[in-house]
Amino acid sequence: MAAYLQWRRFVFFDREMVKEPPGPEAAGGKPFALPPGITVCDSGRGNLVFGDILCGRIWFLPRSLQLSGFQAYKLRVTHLYQLKQHSILVSVGEDEEGINPLVKVWNLEKRDGGNPLCTRIFPAIPGNKPTVVSCLTVHENLNFMAIGFADGSVVLTKGDITRDRHSKTQILHEGSYPVTGLAFRQSGKTTHLFVVTTENIQSYLLSVKDYSHLELDNHGCGLHCSSLSDPSQDLQFIVAGNECVYLYQPDERGPCFAFEGQKLIVHWYRGYLIIVSKDRKTSPKYVSLEQLHFLFNRCSFWLSLFFFFFFFPSCELLDVVSDILRLMSCDPYWLPLQNYQEALHYIGKLPFDQAESNMKRYGKILMHHVPKETTELLKNLCTDYQPSGNSEGPGILEGKKANSEEFIPVFANNSRELKAFLEHMTEVQSDSPQGVYDTLLELRLQNWAHEVDKQIKEKLHDEALTLLKSGRFKTVFDKALVLCQMHNFKDGVLYLYEQGKLFQQIMHYHMQNEQYKKVIEVCELYGDQEACLWEQALGYFARKEEDCKEYIAAVLKHIENKNLMPPLLVVQTLAHNSTATLSVIKDYLVNKLQKQSCQIEQDGQRIQKYRDETTRIRQEIEELKASPKIFQKTKCSICTSALELPSVHFLCGHSFHQHCFESYSESDSECPTCMPENRKVMDMIRAQEQKRDLHDQFQHQLKCSNDGFSVVADYFGRGVFNKLTLITDLPLGKSATTIEAGLQRELLMHTKRST
């Protein structure tokens, strides 16, 4: 087997001198030769196209070998680009020494005096500095052209490249290293430009205004050593260095294949990568099949490459394929053969990095043909990978884990295997990426939504709800909610609403489904946290046309008990219900009026009590002012022992030993026993006066202000609208209130006397 993994040289072409086609007078036989000075060529539209560096001519060579040409530049042609889908040829050359190179666009289907029509001429780079052009590429949609220069600049032309007035040219990139390769990549509506120099590789996004770019690698390649693959290989940008061949996507570097030696040319042709390199005296070391740099898959390949290799007779092709026919017939690595079981078995023997990259590349094909086996290999790869055939214990050699989320696309159109894979990952790896849980939830919801059997549907329902309750969707709450809503998974939606404390959404959900009892239940469960739920429920039932008296009565009862709405607002809300009659709120109004009557009576009694108390206090104050106070207490109000001199007496009637008073009193002028209650009363009086002042000030500003809403908002935050607790008589105006407050303050003043 080792012999099959070596580098070998195979001669795929026999060299044969090409002779000129027979002319009208001769039978031919003269060796065919191209004009001297040809240094650049391209192909397309049935011709090989050559550029002449000596006389500035462009030559066309069809399969009939009838050479023809025309004068394109006065001095020389340096670069050519033939579009494959259009009869448009773009050339770069010089008409005068020491001037900026000129770009010319030729329409090969239109003629101008027998020559192709030149539709546009413009300098290769803005300005007058003569700069050497190193590479050229044109987008097939004719809206982009990029030119690279030896000084590290890249010029981008955007718009119709065939016309001056419909395009714009600007410098896209500036650097210190020569530009050696350019390639446009089109994916949907997104356009990227790969730029490779001798020292780095960058990707530019051309679908946005600022042309953002990303450096993909810090090494580059030489001229002609980069190419773009076709869509069958995901339009990868291929860069051949002296040690490896690298593959790139616009946002990252992909796999690389070891292939030592100086590269001369890299070319992608109809699904194949062709590399031309210098001959070497020694053979390289053995390499694995993972390091193949040729992916040959059609025997007709050899005929297709005729025109490409015909003009490089001095270069020899190095191929790592051990024996083309033998390898393609028996090696499990070659799938474009359909030996999927052995290919999967072979990948399972590879080291972790190679197995991971192969499963990312070939996983979809393998999943389509051998889904069960492919799923098992992916489970192994994403948990504790161990190459098959190792005698070591599991995880001892490798112990690496691939990112399970990255393999989800492999299961396209294989939902059953994907579900098994995701469930396995969540069971054995609780810290799996969030995408694993998101996808598993979506799968379970899809299965539940499409299931017809009631028992199975109930089981799937429980599985989906259990996954939701696992706590894995706290950071992606919105995404989980959208998934449940898309599949009409009612219990999941309600659970997520509850977890997010979205109580109003829960009630609105039941309202939309006209589940009246559920609306009442939500109010009972969460009404203490959001009192507005009851008000919304009343408004909802009031708008319903059908008879909702039972539910309105239940809501009104709670509103009445909690005093959530004034009666007038209740009446206005119910007025929107065309079927509601006075009988619906009769009991509510009667109870409300009765309670208010009782409250009025209680308030009247309290008012009379306060008046009597005020009268008594006034009399007591007058007595204190006009007559002496006799202290008859015989016990200390603190220690309850018999009073002894020296003692302290207060007008409130409390007496204390002097040492007890000094130990417990916080102030010489206040009775320790009465002080807590007195302070409470004084605080209430001060708060009442302060709020009353705020109220008067608020009324004044509200009348004078042009923006009443701002005044209300300001005073609302300052507590003007809070309920006041009055401890004096009914407010008779500010003066009366001030007098009552003064009387109470006078009562609370104490004097200390000692006998």
Protein Blocks (a to p, Z undefined) as FASTA:
>chain_A
ZZmmcccdddfbdcddddddddfkbggjiacdddehiabdceeehiacdddfklopacdd
dfkopacdddfbfkbccbdcddfkbccdcddddfbghiacddddddfkbceehiacdfbd
cdfbgcjbdcddfbdcddfklpaccdddfkopacddedjfkbfklcccddfbdcfbdcfb
dcdddehjaccdddddfkbccdddfkbmnlpaddfbfcdcdehiaccddfkloppacddd
fkbccdddfkbccdddddedjdfbdcdeehiacddddddfbdcddddfklpcbdcfbfkl
mmmmmmmmmmmmmbccddfbfblmlmmmmpmklmmnopaklmmmmmmmpcfklmmmmmmm
mmmmmmmmmmmlmmmmmmmmmmmgcdehiabdehklnopacdfklmmmmmgoilklmmmm
mmmmmmmmmkbcfklmmmmmmmmmmmmmmpmblklmmmmmmmmmmmmmnopammmmmmmm
mmmmmnopaklmmmmmmmnopaklmmmmmmmnopaklmmmmmmmmmmmmmmlmmmmmmmm
mmpmbdcklmmmmmmmmmmmnopacfklmmmmmmmpmkbcfklmmmmmmmmmmmmmmmmm
mmmmmmmmmmmmmmmmmmmmmmmmmpccddfbfbdfklopacdddddddfkopacdfklm
mmmpcbfkbcfklmmmmmmmmmmmmmmmmmmmmmmmmmmmmmmpmblmlmmmmmmmnopm
pccddfbdcdebjklmmmmmmmmmmmmpccdddZZ
